[in-house]
Amino acid sequence: MDLSKTSKQLPRPIKAIVEFMRLESSSGIMLFVMAVLALVVANSPWHDGYHEIFHYPIAFQIGQWHASTTLIFWINDLLMAIFFFLVGLEIKREILQGELNSIARVSLPAIAALGGIVMPAIIYVALNWHDGVAMRGWAIPTATDIAFALGIMVLLGDRVPITAKLFLMALAIFDDIAAIVIIALFYTADLSWLAMSGAFIALLVAFAMNRWQVTRLFPYIVVGMAMWGLLLVSGIHPTIGGVLLALAIPLGNQGPERSPLLYLEKTLHPWVAYAILPVFCFANAGVSFAGMPLDELFSHVPLGIILGLFVGKQLGIFSATWLAVKLGWAPMPKGTNWMVLYGVALVCGVGFTMSLFIGNLAFTDPTSDYPALVRFGVFLGSSISGVVGYLFIRFGHRSR
């Protein structure tokens, strides 16, 4: 299917979804290239320079105020806050006028997403329950990378009906919502209630501006920066601020050209797809195998991630979908069958960006082996899920 030609013949809401898919597909290919490049560089003679660049100290001083951070901090805490801001914008738009604006539309992907979160977590916990430190990574295989997953779906063209792609989009959105909740509840440091109260006040100001029909973006940006800084100090990961701020951005009722939310989503999407996520992937996917025994690469941590992504995701999503349809809780997407939906469940095992992000939060000690093992597990589990899912749908379509 030629998306560029098809999108011109579709109604505006469906056209926006097709454009989104086209952008996500090319972004997914770029992310895969950057992940492979990171692995190559990390295992080359330039591996020391690769790690030194991202951990090089960057100092700031304004009067008596002084702070020292690293480049990887700005990538993982600031740039990813922009990514989560875009995720929040997409979630709000889908709830107000998209695929999540009715119970009938959201029930099946919501149930499927729940199954795809619970089963990978169970598999990981079953393999790591004896290791208290490793247990912090239980949420790593619960994530789905929507860019990679949609990229695979778009590459399959007409073999995948549009309803299956919409089902995947809605499922991935619920997956993102769950990841946000998990990060907020389980991956926070010691809380500073004073800073957290200040962040809450900043959020109230943003919603008040929405209520007062403030449509200029600059006030929201100022409030958002203040909230990001306060969350950083509070102990809650500041990327959560991106999602919260997005929920306060007004959609407006004067058409897409004057909608602050739609304008921001359209403006940020290319930057996130082609700059922020590739940079994050290159900075975090590099793992050096030098001196690492082969048996350690398939120890309980990476094995829990690999099996969680490949086995847990497909088993959880497909079984939850089958149960919901058979019990009459939700209708099956039109134009699909069980083979297509099983292929979707396989593709959802591609975790990459979000899994790497949660892994960074779970294991913060760069001197331990856990970060490298997490990257290996995420890369292998995601690659197997993507390749098997692609081949299953491609050749399964012929058998239909």
NORVENVEN-V510246 format. One record per residue. N is the residue number from 0. RES is the residue in one small letter. SS is DSSP state (alpha for helix, beta for strand, coil for the rest). Layout:
n-><N | N>
res-><RES | RES>
ss-><SS | SS>
//
This chain:
n-><0 | 1 | 2 | 3 | 4 | 5 | 6 | 7 | 8 | 9 | 10 | 11 | 12 | 13 | 14 | 15 | 16 | 17 | 18 | 19 | 20 | 21 | 22 | 23 | 24 | 25 | 26 | 27 | 28 | 29 | 30 | 31 | 32 | 33 | 34 | 35 | 36 | 37 | 38 | 39 | 40 | 41 | 42 | 43 | 44 | 45 | 46 | 47 | 48 | 49 | 50 | 51 | 52 | 53 | 54 | 55 | 56 | 57 | 58 | 59 | 60 | 61 | 62 | 63 | 64 | 65 | 66 | 67 | 68 | 69 | 70 | 71 | 72 | 73 | 74 | 75 | 76 | 77 | 78 | 79 | 80 | 81 | 82 | 83 | 84 | 85 | 86 | 87 | 88 | 89 | 90 | 91 | 92 | 93 | 94 | 95 | 96 | 97 | 98 | 99 | 100 | 101 | 102 | 103 | 104 | 105 | 106 | 107 | 108 | 109 | 110 | 111 | 112 | 113 | 114 | 115 | 116 | 117 | 118 | 119 | 120 | 121 | 122 | 123 | 124 | 125 | 126 | 127 | 128 | 129 | 130 | 131 | 132 | 133 | 134 | 135 | 136 | 137 | 138 | 139 | 140 | 141 | 142 | 143 | 144 | 145 | 146 | 147 | 148 | 149 | 150 | 151 | 152 | 153 | 154 | 155 | 156 | 157 | 158 | 159 | 160 | 161 | 162 | 163 | 164 | 165 | 166 | 167 | 168 | 169 | 170 | 171 | 172 | 173 | 174 | 175 | 176 | 177 | 178 | 179 | 180 | 181 | 182 | 183 | 184 | 185 | 186 | 187 | 188 | 189 | 190 | 191 | 192 | 193 | 194 | 195 | 196 | 197 | 198 | 199 | 200 | 201 | 202 | 203 | 204 | 205 | 206 | 207 | 208 | 209 | 210 | 211 | 212 | 213 | 214 | 215 | 216 | 217 | 218 | 219 | 220 | 221 | 222 | 223 | 224 | 225 | 226 | 227 | 228 | 229 | 230 | 231 | 232 | 233 | 234 | 235 | 236 | 237 | 238 | 239 | 240 | 241 | 242 | 243 | 244 | 245 | 246 | 247 | 248 | 249 | 250 | 251 | 252 | 253 | 254 | 255 | 256 | 257 | 258 | 259 | 260 | 261 | 262 | 263 | 264 | 265 | 266 | 267 | 268 | 269 | 270 | 271 | 272 | 273 | 274 | 275 | 276 | 277 | 278 | 279 | 280 | 281 | 282 | 283 | 284 | 285 | 286 | 287 | 288 | 289 | 290 | 291 | 292 | 293 | 294 | 295 | 296 | 297 | 298 | 299 | 300 | 301 | 302 | 303 | 304 | 305 | 306 | 307 | 308 | 309 | 310 | 311 | 312 | 313 | 314 | 315 | 316 | 317 | 318 | 319 | 320 | 321 | 322 | 323 | 324 | 325 | 326 | 327 | 328 | 329 | 330 | 331 | 332 | 333 | 334 | 335 | 336 | 337 | 338 | 339 | 340 | 341 | 342 | 343 | 344 | 345 | 346 | 347 | 348 | 349 | 350 | 351 | 352 | 353 | 354 | 355 | 356 | 357 | 358 | 359 | 360 | 361 | 362 | 363 | 364 | 365 | 366 | 367 | 368 | 369 | 370 | 371 | 372 | 373 | 374 | 375 | 376 | 377 | 378 | 379 | 380 | 381 | 382 | 383 | 384 | 385 | 386 | 387 | 388 | 389 | 390 | 391 | 392 | 393 | 394 | 395 | 396 | 397 | 398 | 399>
res-><m | d | l | s | k | t | s | k | q | l | p | r | p | i | k | a | i | v | e | f | m | r | l | e | s | s | s | g | i | m | l | f | v | m | a | v | l | a | l | v | v | a | n | s | p | w | h | d | g | y | h | e | i | f | h | y | p | i | a | f | q | i | g | q | w | h | a | s | t | t | l | i | f | w | i | n | d | l | l | m | a | i | f | f | f | l | v | g | l | e | i | k | r | e | i | l | q | g | e | l | n | s | i | a | r | v | s | l | p | a | i | a | a | l | g | g | i | v | m | p | a | i | i | y | v | a | l | n | w | h | d | g | v | a | m | r | g | w | a | i | p | t | a | t | d | i | a | f | a | l | g | i | m | v | l | l | g | d | r | v | p | i | t | a | k | l | f | l | m | a | l | a | i | f | d | d | i | a | a | i | v | i | i | a | l | f | y | t | a | d | l | s | w | l | a | m | s | g | a | f | i | a | l | l | v | a | f | a | m | n | r | w | q | v | t | r | l | f | p | y | i | v | v | g | m | a | m | w | g | l | l | l | v | s | g | i | h | p | t | i | g | g | v | l | l | a | l | a | i | p | l | g | n | q | g | p | e | r | s | p | l | l | y | l | e | k | t | l | h | p | w | v | a | y | a | i | l | p | v | f | c | f | a | n | a | g | v | s | f | a | g | m | p | l | d | e | l | f | s | h | v | p | l | g | i | i | l | g | l | f | v | g | k | q | l | g | i | f | s | a | t | w | l | a | v | k | l | g | w | a | p | m | p | k | g | t | n | w | m | v | l | y | g | v | a | l | v | c | g | v | g | f | t | m | s | l | f | i | g | n | l | a | f | t | d | p | t | s | d | y | p | a | l | v | r | f | g | v | f | l | g | s | s | i | s | g | v | v | g | y | l | f | i | r | f | g | h | r | s | r>
ss-><coil | coil | alpha | alpha | alpha | alpha | alpha | alpha | alpha | coil | coil | alpha | alpha | alpha | alpha | alpha | alpha | alpha | alpha | alpha | alpha | alpha | alpha | alpha | alpha | alpha | alpha | alpha | alpha | alpha | alpha | alpha | alpha | alpha | alpha | alpha | alpha | alpha | alpha | alpha | alpha | alpha | coil | coil | coil | coil | alpha | alpha | alpha | alpha | alpha | alpha | alpha | alpha | coil | coil | beta | beta | beta | beta | beta | beta | coil | coil | beta | beta | beta | beta | beta | beta | alpha | alpha | alpha | alpha | alpha | alpha | alpha | alpha | alpha | alpha | alpha | alpha | alpha | alpha | alpha | alpha | alpha | alpha | alpha | alpha | alpha | alpha | alpha | alpha | alpha | alpha | alpha | coil | coil | coil | coil | coil | alpha | alpha | alpha | alpha | alpha | alpha | alpha | alpha | alpha | alpha | alpha | alpha | alpha | alpha | alpha | alpha | alpha | alpha | alpha | alpha | alpha | alpha | alpha | alpha | alpha | alpha | coil | coil | coil | coil | coil | alpha | alpha | alpha | alpha | coil | coil | alpha | alpha | alpha | coil | coil | coil | alpha | alpha | alpha | alpha | alpha | alpha | alpha | alpha | alpha | alpha | coil | alpha | alpha | alpha | coil | coil | alpha | alpha | alpha | alpha | alpha | alpha | alpha | alpha | alpha | alpha | alpha | alpha | alpha | alpha | alpha | alpha | alpha | alpha | alpha | alpha | alpha | alpha | alpha | alpha | alpha | coil | coil | coil | coil | coil | coil | alpha | alpha | alpha | alpha | alpha | alpha | alpha | alpha | alpha | alpha | alpha | alpha | alpha | alpha | alpha | alpha | alpha | alpha | alpha | coil | coil | coil | coil | coil | alpha | alpha | alpha | alpha | alpha | alpha | alpha | alpha | alpha | alpha | alpha | alpha | alpha | alpha | alpha | alpha | alpha | alpha | coil | coil | coil | coil | alpha | alpha | alpha | alpha | alpha | alpha | alpha | alpha | alpha | alpha | coil | coil | coil | coil | coil | coil | coil | alpha | alpha | alpha | coil | alpha | alpha | alpha | alpha | alpha | alpha | alpha | alpha | alpha | alpha | alpha | alpha | alpha | alpha | alpha | alpha | alpha | alpha | alpha | alpha | alpha | alpha | alpha | alpha | alpha | alpha | coil | coil | coil | coil | coil | coil | coil | coil | alpha | alpha | alpha | alpha | coil | coil | alpha | alpha | alpha | alpha | alpha | alpha | alpha | alpha | alpha | alpha | alpha | alpha | alpha | alpha | alpha | alpha | alpha | alpha | alpha | alpha | alpha | alpha | alpha | alpha | alpha | alpha | alpha | coil | coil | coil | coil | coil | coil | coil | coil | coil | coil | coil | alpha | alpha | alpha | alpha | alpha | alpha | alpha | alpha | alpha | alpha | coil | coil | coil | coil | alpha | alpha | alpha | alpha | alpha | alpha | alpha | alpha | alpha | alpha | alpha | coil | coil | coil | coil | coil | coil | coil | alpha | alpha | alpha | alpha | alpha | alpha | alpha | alpha | alpha | alpha | alpha | alpha | alpha | alpha | alpha | alpha | alpha | alpha | alpha | alpha | alpha | alpha | alpha | alpha | alpha | alpha | alpha | alpha | alpha | alpha | coil>
//
